Amino acid sequence: MRSRMAFRALGTLAVVVVTDPEALPTAMAMVAAEISACDRACSRFRDDSDLSRLNAAGGRLVDVSSRLLDELAAAMRAAHLTDGVVDPTVGRALVSLGYDRDFPLVASTDRPGTIRLIPVPGWQCLHIDLARGRAQVPAGVLVDLGATAKARCADRAAAAAAAAAGCGVLVSLGGDVAVAGAAPVGGWKVRVTDSASADAGAPGQTVEILTGGLATSGVTVRAWRRGGTELHHIVDPRKGAPAPVVWRTVSVAAANCIDANIASTAAIVLGHEAPAWLAERALPSRLVAANGAVTRVAGWPPEAAMPGWSVVAA
């Protein structure tokens, strides 16, 4: 019986793995429901999403769903933890760079034109009222939750699936991995890759995780060209431009997937400062430089040959 299933969702590859093959349909149903809820609340590319409605409110304080309020709070927490290095108000900068549609459409064309950098207003301009279920985005500001919502969805989906299925569950959403329930003997074996390919021969490392989350952020998968210039989706809010490519991928393990993702995204932006920043926070991490050199910090294990399935950052 099958214990693993992969499918496309949220513009990336979703993978669900269970320790009890008979529980896979139940786990899949819970994961699919969580992904649907995340997309309805947080998509920047759906006109009918809660986030699109908030972005289009022209600066008014509006009623929003509890799911979006929770995701906004998570994004603002990410900005606070990283001193604004991971900032949800980068949406307008991403649009200016050409990331204004679902990514397959962005990557399929090299549109002509001069790149115009847009200043990032900063997360402090956002306002949420948790008690009254309201939020406010200033006119002209575009919130993008891509740095946090997918990872938080993985955490939610793994927890919901494990509770419903009564077994161990692993959920991966484009490099954002969350586990819940009892892990298999020896832990979940996951291969983090350093390229845009998930082939077994792609460079990377296989690791074992028992609890929590693992996230890989990179600049090789969500990359495109505009006017002949190579661009990627991780924006440095301090410049309104794609972060310089010091690291092509950064993988981080943490207590949950969203914290791992916050750290891996911040590390891409921080560049040469990232190893010290991660070590100071005791976050086991693997950083792969543009030339392929690997740096490990805070107890990330050395290379070991073991089988595993690949996770590509997206």
LINTA-V703926 format. One record per backbone hydrogen bond with DSSP energy under -1.0 kcal/mol. NH is the residue of the N-H (numbers start at 1). CO is the residue of the C=O. E is the energy in kcal/mol with one decimal. If there is no record, write none. Layout:
nh = (NH NH)
co = (CO CO)
e = (E E)
This chain:
nh = (5 7 9 12 14 15 16 17 18 19 23 24 27 28 29 30 31 32 33 34 35 36 37 38 39 40 41 42 43 49 50 51 53 54 55 56 57 60 62 64 69 70 71 72 73 74 75 76 77 78 79 80 81 82 83 84 85 91 94 95 96 97 98 99 100 105 106 107 125 126 127 129 133 134 135 136 141 144 148 149 152 153 154 155 156 157 158 159 160 161 162 163 164 165 166 169 170 171 172 173 174 176 177 178 179 180 187 188 190 191 192 193 194 202 205 207 209 213 214 215 216 217 219 223 224 226 227 229 231 233 236 239 240 243 246 248 249 250 251 252 253 254 260 261 262 263 264 265 266 267 268 269 270 271 273 274 277 278 279 280 282 283 285 286 287 288 289 290 292 295 297 300 311 314)
co = (16 14 12 9 7 172 5 170 3 168 20 21 23 24 25 26 27 28 29 30 31 32 33 34 35 36 37 38 39 46 40 41 49 50 51 52 54 57 135 133 65 66 67 68 69 70 71 72 73 74 75 76 77 78 80 79 82 142 90 91 92 93 95 94 98 102 102 103 122 123 136 134 129 129 62 127 138 88 145 145 148 149 150 151 152 153 154 155 156 157 158 159 160 161 162 180 17 178 15 176 13 173 214 171 212 169 184 209 207 309 205 311 203 199 192 190 188 254 177 252 175 250 248 221 231 229 111 226 224 222 241 236 236 234 244 288 288 217 286 215 284 213 256 257 258 259 260 261 262 263 264 265 266 267 270 271 273 274 275 276 279 278 297 251 295 249 293 246 289 287 285 297 191 174)
e = (-2.4 -2.5 -2.5 -2.0 -3.6 -2.6 -2.8 -2.5 -2.5 -2.0 -2.1 -1.6 -2.5 -3.0 -2.0 -1.8 -2.5 -2.8 -1.9 -2.0 -2.5 -2.3 -2.2 -2.3 -2.5 -2.5 -1.7 -3.1 -1.7 -1.5 -2.1 -1.5 -1.9 -1.9 -3.0 -1.7 -1.5 -1.1 -2.5 -2.1 -2.3 -2.2 -2.2 -2.8 -2.4 -2.0 -2.2 -2.4 -2.1 -2.1 -2.0 -2.3 -2.8 -1.5 -1.2 -3.3 -1.3 -1.4 -2.3 -2.2 -2.2 -1.6 -1.2 -2.5 -1.8 -1.4 -1.3 -2.9 -1.7 -1.8 -1.9 -3.3 -1.2 -2.0 -2.2 -2.7 -2.1 -3.0 -1.4 -2.9 -2.4 -2.2 -1.9 -2.0 -2.5 -3.1 -2.5 -2.1 -2.7 -2.6 -2.4 -2.1 -2.1 -2.9 -2.0 -2.9 -2.8 -2.8 -2.6 -2.6 -2.5 -1.1 -3.2 -2.7 -1.9 -2.3 -2.7 -3.1 -2.9 -3.4 -2.8 -1.8 -2.8 -1.8 -2.3 -3.2 -2.1 -2.2 -2.4 -2.5 -1.3 -2.7 -2.0 -1.7 -2.0 -2.0 -2.1 -1.7 -3.2 -1.3 -3.1 -2.1 -2.5 -2.7 -1.8 -2.4 -1.3 -2.7 -2.6 -2.6 -2.3 -2.3 -1.7 -2.7 -2.6 -1.9 -2.4 -2.6 -2.3 -2.2 -1.5 -1.6 -2.9 -1.5 -1.8 -1.9 -2.0 -2.9 -2.5 -2.4 -1.6 -2.1 -1.9 -2.5 -3.2 -2.7 -3.2 -1.4 -2.2 -2.9 -2.1 -1.2 -2.9 -2.0)
